[in-house]
Structure formats: C-alpha cells, structure tokens
Amino acid sequence: MSLAKQIEEKLSAEFAPEHIEVECESHLHNVPAGSEMHFRVVLVSEQFAPLRKVQRHQKVYGVLAEEMAGPVHALALHLFSPGEWQGRAPDSPQCLGGGKKS
C-alpha cells in the first residue's frame, strides 16, 4: 500500500471526513524518483469546527505521529470544518530549494 493511501486511511478512520485528498508531492521536490516524502492533505471534518487552526494541525500530527517520525518529511495541511469548506484548497507553492530550478 502506498504511503499516501495509508495516510488517507488513518485520517479517514479518525476524522470521518466529508472530503479528503491526500496527494504525494514528492515529484515537485529534489528527491529520488519514486519517493514518498512530501504530502498535501485537504481534510474537511465536523471535528474541526470547534478547533483553532493550530489545534487542528496538532490532532492530525497526533494521528500521523508514526509517519512523521519516519518517512514523511513535509506535510502541507489544509483543514476545514464543513462550514468553512469552499470546495477548493490552495495549491502548493513551487519548490525552489534543494537544487530545483524553475
């Protein structure tokens, strides 16, 4: 199972999301081909409604503690309550570090 799928399954089990996207963005960075290290997560859950942004991030990091301690290098989180969700999250910025050039 891919790491993206593993992340999606863990987050789905914990947050019962109305919407979830887990995208591996490692190909946008200066990493070996086929790497799974950089991820973008869009998650819409009623559980986020009473929480501030930092609390939402803490909850997700808690669920993904094992992945964050190991293979995951970067995690871009876009976390919304259903009332905040506008149907689209911001795109990730272009990576220019680590030898990448635009």
C-alpha positions in Angstrom: 0.0 0.0 0.0 1.3 3.4 -0.9 2.1 5.8 1.9 -0.5 8.3 0.6 -3.2 5.6 0.8 -2.0 4.7 4.4 -2.3 8.4 5.4 -5.7 8.7 3.8 -7.0 5.6 5.6 -5.7 6.7 9.0 -7.2 10.2 8.7 -10.5 8.8 7.4 -10.8 6.4 10.3 -10.1 9.2 12.8 -11.9 12.2 11.4 -14.8 10.7 9.3 -14.3 13.4 6.7 -16.8 14.8 4.4 -13.9 15.4 1.9 -10.4 14.1 1.9 -7.5 14.5 -0.6 -4.0 13.1 0.1 -1.5 13.9 -2.7 2.1 12.9 -2.8 4.0 16.0 -4.0 7.5 14.5 -3.7 7.9 14.7 -7.5 7.9 18.5 -7.1 11.0 18.4 -4.9 14.6 17.4 -5.3 14.2 13.8 -4.1 14.9 10.5 -5.7 12.3 9.3 -8.2 9.5 7.4 -6.6 10.0 8.9 -3.2 7.0 9.4 -0.9 8.2 12.1 1.5 6.2 15.3 0.7 2.4 15.3 1.0 -0.5 17.7 0.6 -3.6 16.9 2.7 -7.0 18.5 2.3 -9.4 17.4 5.0 -13.0 18.5 5.8 -14.4 17.3 9.1 -17.1 18.3 11.5 -14.5 17.6 14.3 -12.6 20.7 13.2 -15.5 23.1 13.8 -14.7 24.0 17.4 -10.9 24.0 17.0 -8.4 26.7 16.2 -6.1 26.1 13.3 -3.1 25.0 15.5 -5.3 22.6 17.4 -6.5 21.0 14.1 -2.8 20.6 13.0 -1.9 19.1 16.3 -4.7 16.5 16.0 -3.6 15.5 12.5 0.1 15.3 13.6 -1.0 13.1 16.5 -2.8 10.6 14.2 0.2 10.6 11.8 3.0 10.5 14.5 4.4 7.3 13.2 4.7 8.6 9.6 6.1 11.9 10.8 8.8 10.2 12.7 9.8 8.1 9.7 9.2 8.5 6.0 7.2 11.8 5.9 9.4 14.9 5.5 6.8 17.5 4.8 3.0 17.7 5.3 1.0 20.6 3.9 -2.3 20.7 5.8 -5.5 22.3 4.6 -8.0 21.6 7.3 -11.6 22.8 7.2 -14.9 22.4 9.0 -17.8 21.8 6.6 -19.0 25.4 7.1 -15.5 26.7 6.1 -15.1 24.5 3.0 -15.4 26.3 -0.2 -14.8 23.3 -2.5 -11.1 24.0 -3.1 -7.9 24.4 -1.1 -4.9 26.4 -2.2 -2.3 24.9 -4.4 1.1 24.1 -3.0 3.9 26.7 -3.9 6.6 25.7 -6.3 9.6 24.2 -4.6 12.8 26.1 -5.5 15.0 24.6 -2.8 17.4 21.7 -2.8 18.8 22.3 -6.3 15.4 22.6 -8.1 15.3 25.4 -10.6 12.2 26.9 -12.2 
